[in-house]
Amino acid sequence: MTLSMTDKKVAVVGGGLAGVTAACELSRAGAEVTVFEKSRGLGGRLATRRMDGSFSADHGAQYFTARSPEFRDYLRNASGLGAVQTWLPDARGHADGQDWFVGTPAMNSFLKTEPLGFDLKVSTHVATVAATETGVELTMMDGSTQAFDQAIITAPAPQTEAMLVGAHPDMAAALAAVEIAPNWTLMLVFEEELDPGFTVWREAHPVLGWVARNSSKPGRDFSGDSWTVQATADWSTEYLELEKEDAAARLFDAFQALVGSELPPLRMQTAHRWRYAKTITPLGQPFLKDASGRIYVAGDWCLGARVEYAFESGRAAAQAMIAL
Ligand SMILES: Cc1cc2nc3c(=O)[nH]c(=O)nc-3n(C[C@H](O)[C@H](O)[C@H](O)COP(=O)(O)OP(=O)(O)OC[C@H]3O[C@@H](n4cnc5c(N)ncnc54)[C@H](O)[C@@H]3O)c2cc1C
């Protein structure tokens, strides 16, 4: 018997933009949706770190673009609710011809503008996902299981692969070709304003890939001058296993050399390692599903290294599930 969406229980693994987009589409279609997120909240790589309660820095995606009418419509709505604004830095190397958007006051704010139409389970790490005779079974890291009719997994490809490799080796193998580069990111807060002559810097460099004044983004509410410094993919790959303090010290030295002049007193610095940051080789299609049509996989990495691709992929997977 084929169930209608209103009779279906669907699990979504991952509470980044792909997962939230899929979950909202499915719940609008009437499904009973549960989102499982291993961290403490929604957003994934749309991430803003609060430090000492009063400073913040975006340590994941720095801004996003909107090429499709659907994503533009979505952002227009979020912008009307005050959760997205345009960011207009004097960007060296800003040559993509697109408007740059940021979430306000934090990068993930636009995922939480309306009451969630789904049940959210945070701090819940899904270990495996397997199709059964009648549906899908999720097994959590603590060994507990939950049954659903269908599931969409939206974790980065290597983490999705690990969830599927036991029961669905063919599907897992299809993800093995996806490459996602890591990223070391340094967040800095200075006591006084630093003026290096740029707000955003991204030029060819052996260590640094991106430097931006976080404080120049709209809606940020803090007293210090905060900067985000990202290493290149090559440097991050080579030094992936450094201790956090060591990575922070090396990136700080590179930043100091780039700025050239004396820096204001530093209030705080911290580094973050993203094992899976930006997609280098995408899957090449918006989503994948298993032969039974019970398990779908989605995420930015299906299409490329952009926030807007997470939206496109999550939406496409949910719409395909609804249309089935
Ligand atoms: C440093 C950095 C800089 C970037 N800069 C830009 C930029 O400037 N512009 C741009 O457009 N894009 C940028 N990106 C990429 C952008 O952040 C991503 O394209 C987008 O956020 C991906 O969304 P997603 O939902 O597909 O994945 P994610 O945001 O990664 O969401 C996946 C979620 O799944 C959860 N998860 C993983 N495994 C499990 C599990 N086993 N159980 C439960 N939950 C699990 C994770 O915790 C995460 O919340 C950047 C990314 C990084 C890291």
The ligand as a Tripos MOL2 file, in Angstrom:
@<TRIPOS>MOLECULE
LIG
   53    58     1     0     0
SMALL
NO_CHARGES

@<TRIPOS>ATOM
      1 C1         34.9110   27.5970    6.7490 C.3       1 LIG1
      2 C2         33.7730   27.5700    5.7470 C.ar      1 LIG1
      3 C3         33.5730   28.6540    4.9110 C.ar      1 LIG1
      4 C4         32.5380   28.6470    3.9800 C.ar      1 LIG1
      5 N1         32.3180   29.7590    3.2340 N.ar      1 LIG1
      6 C5         31.2370   29.8040    2.4230 C.ar      1 LIG1
      7 C6         30.8770   31.0160    1.7900 C.ar      1 LIG1
      8 O1         31.4890   32.0610    2.0210 O.2       1 LIG1
      9 N2         29.7890   31.0060    0.9530 N.ar      1 LIG1
     10 C7         29.0470   29.8720    0.7410 C.ar      1 LIG1
     11 O2         28.0630   29.9280   -0.0120 O.2       1 LIG1
     12 N3         29.3460   28.7150    1.3770 N.ar      1 LIG1
     13 C8         30.4060   28.6540    2.2110 C.ar      1 LIG1
     14 N4         30.6930   27.5080    2.8960 N.ar      1 LIG1
     15 C9         29.8880   26.3060    2.6240 C.3       1 LIG1
     16 C10        28.5260   26.3580    3.3290 C.3       1 LIG1
     17 O3         28.7060   26.5600    4.7020 O.3       1 LIG1
     18 C11        27.7990   25.0550    3.0490 C.3       1 LIG1
     19 O4         27.6230   24.9520    1.6440 O.3       1 LIG1
     20 C12        26.4090   24.8950    3.6950 C.3       1 LIG1
     21 O5         26.3200   25.5190    4.9500 O.3       1 LIG1
     22 C13        26.1150   23.4000    3.7870 C.3       1 LIG1
     23 O6         24.8350   23.1550    4.3260 O.3       1 LIG1
     24 P1         24.3530   21.6480    4.4840 P.3       1 LIG1
     25 O7         23.0380   21.6650    5.1520 O.co2     1 LIG1
     26 O8         24.4640   20.9310    3.1810 O.co2     1 LIG1
     27 O9         25.4610   20.9430    5.4300 O.3       1 LIG1
     28 P2         25.8500   21.2730    6.9330 P.3       1 LIG1
     29 O10        25.6710   22.7110    7.2110 O.co2     1 LIG1
     30 O11        27.2050   20.6830    7.1180 O.co2     1 LIG1
     31 O12        24.7780   20.4620    7.7850 O.3       1 LIG1
     32 C14        24.9200   19.0870    8.0330 C.3       1 LIG1
     33 C15        24.4850   18.8120    9.4760 C.3       1 LIG1
     34 O13        24.5160   17.4140    9.7090 O.3       1 LIG1
     35 C16        24.9080   17.2050   11.0530 C.3       1 LIG1
     36 N5         25.3800   15.8310   11.1490 N.ar      1 LIG1
     37 C17        26.5040   15.2940   10.5830 C.ar      1 LIG1
     38 N6         26.5710   13.9860   10.8980 N.ar      1 LIG1
     39 C18        25.4950   13.7060   11.6760 C.ar      1 LIG1
     40 C19        25.0470   12.5250   12.3130 C.ar      1 LIG1
     41 N7         25.7080   11.3630   12.2050 N.pl3     1 LIG1
     42 N8         23.9070   12.5760   13.0560 N.ar      1 LIG1
     43 C20        23.2200   13.7530   13.1790 C.ar      1 LIG1
     44 N9         23.6180   14.9130   12.5890 N.ar      1 LIG1
     45 C21        24.7390   14.8730   11.8450 C.ar      1 LIG1
     46 C22        26.0050   18.2630   11.2640 C.3       1 LIG1
     47 O14        26.2210   18.5080   12.6400 O.3       1 LIG1
     48 C23        25.4230   19.4470   10.5120 C.3       1 LIG1
     49 O15        24.6750   20.2940   11.3450 O.3       1 LIG1
     50 C24        31.7040   27.5000    3.8560 C.ar      1 LIG1
     51 C25        31.9010   26.4160    4.7200 C.ar      1 LIG1
     52 C26        32.9120   26.4570    5.6700 C.ar      1 LIG1
     53 C27        33.0690   25.3180    6.6360 C.3       1 LIG1
@<TRIPOS>BOND
     1     1     2 1
     2     2     3 ar
     3     2    52 ar
     4     3     4 ar
     5     4     5 ar
     6     4    50 ar
     7     5     6 ar
     8     6     7 ar
     9     6    13 1
    10     7     8 2
    11     7     9 ar
    12     9    10 ar
    13    10    11 2
    14    10    12 ar
    15    12    13 ar
    16    13    14 ar
    17    14    15 1
    18    14    50 ar
    19    15    16 1
    20    16    17 1
    21    16    18 1
    22    18    19 1
    23    18    20 1
    24    20    21 1
    25    20    22 1
    26    22    23 1
    27    23    24 1
    28    24    25 2
    29    24    26 1
    30    24    27 1
    31    27    28 1
    32    28    29 2
    33    28    30 1
    34    28    31 1
    35    31    32 1
    36    32    33 1
    37    33    34 1
    38    33    48 1
    39    34    35 1
    40    35    36 1
    41    35    46 1
    42    36    37 ar
    43    36    45 ar
    44    37    38 ar
    45    38    39 ar
    46    39    40 ar
    47    39    45 ar
    48    40    41 1
    49    40    42 ar
    50    42    43 ar
    51    43    44 ar
    52    44    45 ar
    53    46    47 1
    54    46    48 1
    55    48    49 1
    56    50    51 ar
    57    51    52 ar
    58    52    53 1
@<TRIPOS>SUBSTRUCTURE
     1 LIG1         1 GROUP 0 **** ****
